[in-house]
Amino acid sequence: MEEKIKALREQMAGEIAQIAGKEDLAAFWQKHLSKNGSIADLMKGLRDVAKEDRPAVGKVINQFKVQVEEQYQQLRETVEAKELEKRNKSEQVDITMPAKRRESGALHPITLIKQEIVDIFAGMGFEVFEGPEIEDDDHNFTRLNIPKNHPARDMQDTFYVGEDIILRTQTSGGQIRVMDMKKPPIKVLVPGRVFRSDYDATHSPMFHQMEGLVVDKNITLCDLQGMLEKFAQQIFDGDVKTRLRPSYFPFTEPSVEVDVSCFKCGGKGCPLCKHTGWIEVLGAGVVHHSVLENCGIDPQVYSGFAFGIGIERIAMLKYGINNMGLLFENDLRFLNQFKGAN
């Protein structure tokens, strides 16, 4: 047994000399001091020792174990001290070095415009409703007075994800959901992403709209124009005027395109307004009586108006952006220009 202990001591001495860190230290403990380690094997070997010699041999083994444990503890303290010194050295800060510059973030121009539009209409008493992006045909088309085989559906370039289930082509479906849940008076904005199969410098297959809906007694087209003129003056920071041009939307009658006088040239004519003095900004109209009836609202008692604002279009006009793709490319050179706009 003494020969075994001597051989084991010499083996441990060589292993201890190779210990460089906590992993080596853990391996040493597992090999020699654990329940299945070499010292435990020595204790198990007592059964082969003569009965009268076992107490003396057991004492020798225990003394050896205590010595190894003390040596292990000293070694552990040494290793931990070295690692602490190494970590402290790596974490030292040279206060004479210039500070690292950490760039601050900024809101995306789409977010800026969306928040500004919401703030403007919130001041007029509007609430905000978020509708689903995956919509059914009934809410997106049929109850908005766009039945099956209606030519207006061809203009939408719809993405279908299932039978009668689509990626919404407009936030107008939010009108139906709001009127189903709430009866007049209604004043609501429905912002969100919409999807159409269209892509060029001024169109994207995914873009953002802001639908507005007002339903109450005695609502007229004059109320619509007055509200949108107030909106245009606030969003474009100028004394702009609005004009309404006849148009067509299945869910409004009459329907209009809304122009604002050019806020860059003051209506004199410039490249931005194509020398007309006017810029088209959104579509609107008086809510069609069929749409009100589809939501259980009596068109003989109530009337309303609705408008749809393209958030990208407002951002492009306000910030002078000539390509819609810039709004979706995550180019920091472009986005950093809007830090001061927060």
C-alpha positions in Angstrom: 0.0 0.0 0.0 2.9 2.3 0.8 4.3 1.7 -2.6 1.0 2.5 -4.2 0.8 5.8 -2.3 4.3 6.7 -3.2 3.6 6.0 -6.9 0.4 8.0 -6.8 2.2 10.9 -5.0 4.8 11.1 -7.8 2.0 11.0 -10.4 0.1 13.8 -8.7 3.2 15.9 -8.5 3.7 15.7 -12.3 0.0 16.6 -12.9 0.0 19.5 -10.5 2.9 21.0 -12.4 0.8 21.0 -15.5 -2.3 22.7 -14.0 -2.8 26.1 -15.6 -6.4 27.0 -15.0 -9.8 26.0 -13.5 -10.4 23.3 -16.1 -7.2 21.5 -15.2 -7.9 21.9 -11.5 -11.4 20.4 -11.9 -9.9 17.5 -13.9 -7.4 16.8 -11.1 -10.1 16.8 -8.4 -12.3 14.5 -10.5 -9.4 12.1 -11.1 -8.1 11.9 -7.5 -10.4 13.3 -4.9 -13.9 12.4 -6.2 -15.9 9.4 -5.1 -14.5 7.5 -8.0 -11.0 9.0 -7.8 -7.7 7.3 -7.1 -7.7 7.9 -3.4 -11.2 6.4 -3.1 -9.7 3.4 -4.9 -7.0 3.1 -2.2 -9.7 3.0 0.4 -11.5 0.2 -1.5 -8.3 -1.7 -1.5 -8.4 -2.1 2.2 -10.5 -5.2 1.8 -7.4 -6.9 0.5 -5.3 -6.0 3.5 -5.1 -8.3 6.5 -7.7 -7.5 9.1 -5.3 -6.7 11.9 -3.4 -4.3 9.6 -6.4 -2.4 8.3 -6.5 0.3 11.0 -2.9 1.3 10.4 -3.1 1.2 6.6 -6.4 3.2 6.7 -4.7 5.8 8.9 -1.9 6.2 6.3 -4.4 6.6 3.5 -6.4 9.2 5.4 -3.3 11.2 6.1 -2.4 11.1 2.4 -5.9 12.2 1.5 -5.7 15.2 3.9 -2.3 16.2 2.5 -3.7 16.0 -1.1 -6.8 18.0 -0.1 -4.6 20.7 1.5 -2.4 20.8 -1.6 -5.5 21.0 -3.8 -6.9 23.9 -1.8 -3.7 25.9 -1.9 -3.5 25.3 -5.7 -7.1 26.4 -6.1 -6.4 29.7 -4.3 -3.3 30.2 -6.5 -5.3 29.6 -9.7 -8.2 31.8 -8.7 -5.8 34.6 -7.8 -4.1 34.4 -11.1 -7.4 34.4 -13.0 -8.6 37.4 -11.0 -5.4 39.3 -11.8 -5.8 38.4 -15.5 -9.4 39.6 -15.5 -8.6 42.8 -13.6 -5.9 43.6 -16.1 -8.2 43.0 -19.1 -10.9 45.3 -17.5 -8.6 48.1 -16.8 -9.6 51.4 -18.3 -7.2 54.0 -19.5 -8.9 57.2 -18.5 -6.5 59.2 -20.7 -7.9 57.6 -23.9 -10.7 59.4 -25.7 -14.2 58.0 -25.0 -15.9 55.6 -27.4 -18.6 57.4 -29.3 -21.9 55.6 -29.1 -24.3 56.5 -31.9 -27.8 57.3 -30.8 -30.7 55.9 -32.7 -33.5 57.7 -34.4 -37.1 57.1 -35.4 -37.7 55.9 -38.9 -39.3 58.6 -41.2 -42.4 56.4 -41.6 -42.8 56.3 -37.9 -42.3 60.0 -37.6 -45.0 60.8 -40.1 -47.4 58.2 -38.7 -47.0 59.7 -35.2 -47.4 63.2 -36.5 -50.6 62.3 -38.4 -52.0 60.6 -35.3 -51.2 63.6 -33.1 -52.9 65.9 -35.5 -56.2 63.9 -35.7 -56.1 63.0 -32.0 -56.3 66.8 -31.4 -59.6 66.7 -33.4 -61.0 63.9 -31.3 -60.0 60.8 -33.3 -59.4 57.4 -31.7 -56.9 54.8 -33.1 -57.9 51.3 -34.1 -55.4 48.6 -35.3 -57.0 46.1 -37.7 -55.5 42.7 -38.8 -53.1 42.5 -41.7 -54.4 39.2 -42.8 -58.0 40.0 -43.7 -60.9 38.1 -45.2 -62.5 39.0 -48.5 -65.7 40.1 -46.8 -64.1 42.9 -44.8 -61.5 44.0 -47.4 -63.9 44.0 -50.4 -67.5 42.8 -50.3 -68.8 44.9 -47.4 -66.9 47.9 -48.8 -69.2 47.8 -51.8 -66.7 45.8 -54.0 -68.5 42.6 -54.8 -67.1 39.6 -56.7 -66.0 40.4 -60.3 -66.1 44.1 -59.6 -63.5 45.9 -61.8 -62.1 47.7 -58.8 -60.6 44.4 -57.5 -58.3 44.3 -60.6 -56.8 47.6 -59.4 -55.8 46.1 -56.1 -53.3 43.4 -57.3 -54.2 41.3 -54.2 -52.0 38.7 -52.5 -54.1 35.7 -51.6 -53.0 33.4 -48.8 -56.0 31.1 -48.9 -59.5 30.9 -50.3 -61.1 34.3 -49.5 -58.2 35.1 -47.1 -55.8 37.8 -48.2 -53.1 40.2 -47.2 -55.2 43.4 -46.8 -54.9 45.8 -49.8 -56.2 48.8 -47.8 -56.9 49.8 -44.2 -60.5 50.5 -45.2 -61.5 47.1 -43.8 -60.9 48.7 -40.4 -64.0 50.9 -41.2 -66.2 47.8 -41.2 -64.7 46.3 -38.1 -65.2 49.6 -36.2 -68.8 50.1 -37.3 -69.5 46.5 -36.4 -68.2 47.1 -32.8 -69.4 50.7 -32.3 -72.4 52.7 -33.3 -72.3 56.4 -34.2 -70.9 58.9 -33.4 -67.6 57.5 -34.7 -64.3 59.2 -35.2 -61.5 56.8 -35.8 -58.1 56.4 -37.5 -56.9 53.0 -38.8 -53.2 53.0 -39.5 -51.2 50.0 -40.7 -49.3 48.1 -43.4 -51.1 47.1 -46.6 -49.9 44.9 -49.4 -50.3 45.0 -53.2 -48.4 43.4 -56.1 -46.9 46.6 -57.4 -43.3 47.9 -57.4 -41.5 50.9 -58.9 -39.9 54.2 -57.8 -43.2 55.4 -56.2 -44.8 52.0 -55.3 -43.9 49.1 -53.0 -45.5 45.7 -52.5 -45.8 46.7 -48.8 -46.6 50.2 -47.7 -48.5 52.1 -45.0 -51.9 53.7 -45.0 -53.9 55.8 -42.5 -57.6 55.3 -42.9 -59.9 57.9 -41.3 -63.6 57.6 -40.7 -66.2 59.9 -39.2 -69.9 58.9 -38.9 -72.6 61.0 -37.2 -75.7 62.9 -38.0 -75.5 65.7 -40.7 -71.9 65.0 -41.8 -71.2 66.6 -45.2 -68.4 66.9 -47.8 -67.8 70.4 -46.4 -66.8 68.9 -43.0 -64.4 66.6 -44.8 -62.7 69.5 -46.7 -62.4 71.7 -43.6 -60.8 68.9 -41.6 -58.4 67.9 -44.3 -57.4 71.5 -44.9 -56.5 71.8 -41.2 -54.5 68.6 -41.5 -52.6 69.8 -44.5 -51.7 73.1 -42.9 -50.2 71.3 -39.9 -48.4 68.4 -41.6 -46.8 70.7 -44.2 -46.1 73.6 -41.9 -47.5 76.2 -44.1 -50.6 78.2 -45.1 -51.6 75.6 -47.7 -55.0 75.3 -49.3 -56.9 72.2 -50.4 -59.1 71.5 -53.4 -61.3 68.5 -54.2 -61.4 66.8 -57.6 -64.1 64.3 -58.6 -62.9 60.7 -58.5 -64.2 57.2 -57.9 -64.0 54.8 -55.0 -66.6 52.0 -54.6 -67.1 52.7 -50.8 -67.7 56.5 -51.1 -70.1 58.6 -53.0 -69.3 61.3 -54.0 -65.5 60.4 -54.1 -62.8 63.0 -54.4 -59.0 63.3 -54.8 -57.6 65.8 -52.4 -54.9 68.2 -53.6 -52.9 70.8 -51.6 -51.4 73.9 -53.0 -47.7 73.4 -53.4 -45.9 74.1 -50.2 -42.6 74.5 -51.9 -43.4 77.2 -54.5 -46.6 78.5 -52.9 -48.7 77.5 -55.9 -46.5 79.3 -58.5 -45.3 76.1 -60.2 -42.2 74.1 -59.7 -40.8 70.6 -60.4 -42.3 69.2 -57.2 -45.9 70.1 -58.3 -45.1 69.5 -62.0 -45.7 73.2 -62.5 -49.4 72.9 -61.8 -49.3 74.6 -58.3 -51.1 71.6 -56.8 -50.0 68.2 -55.3 -52.3 65.2 -54.9 -52.0 63.9 -51.4 -54.9 61.5 -50.6 -58.3 60.1 -51.6 -61.6 60.7 -49.7 -65.3 60.9 -50.0 -68.7 60.6 -48.3 -69.3 57.0 -47.0 -71.5 55.1 -49.5 -75.0 54.3 -48.1 -74.5 50.6 -48.9 -71.4 50.5 -46.6 -73.4 52.0 -43.8 -76.2 49.5 -44.4 -73.7 46.6 -44.4 -72.7 47.6 -40.9 -76.3 48.0 -39.6 -76.2 51.8 -39.6 -79.3 53.6 -41.0 -78.1 55.9 -43.9 -81.3 57.9 -43.5 -80.2 59.0 -40.0 -76.4 59.0 -40.2 -73.8 60.0 -42.8 -70.1 60.1 -42.8 -66.9 60.7 -44.6 -63.7 58.6 -45.0 -60.2 59.3 -46.2 -57.1 57.3 -46.9 -53.6 58.7 -46.5 -50.6 57.1 -48.0 -48.0 57.5 -45.2 -45.0 57.0 -47.6 -46.4 59.6 -50.0 -46.7 62.2 -47.2 -43.1 61.3 -46.1 -41.7 61.6 -49.6 -43.4 65.0 -50.1 -42.5 66.4 -46.7 -38.8 65.2 -46.7 -38.1 65.5 -50.5 -37.6 61.8 -51.1 -37.7 60.8 -54.8 -37.6 57.0 -54.4 -39.8 55.0 -52.1 -37.3 52.2 -52.0 -35.1 54.4 -49.8 -37.7 54.0 -47.0 -37.2 50.2 -46.9 -33.5 49.7 -47.6 -32.2 50.4 -44.0 -29.3 52.6 -45.4 -27.9 54.4 -42.4 -26.7 57.2 -44.5 -30.3 57.9 -45.4 -31.8 57.2 -42.0 -29.3 59.3 -40.1 -30.6 62.4 -41.9 -33.8 62.2 -39.8 -32.3 62.3 -36.3 -33.1 66.0 -35.9 -36.7 65.3 -36.9 -37.5 63.4 -33.7 
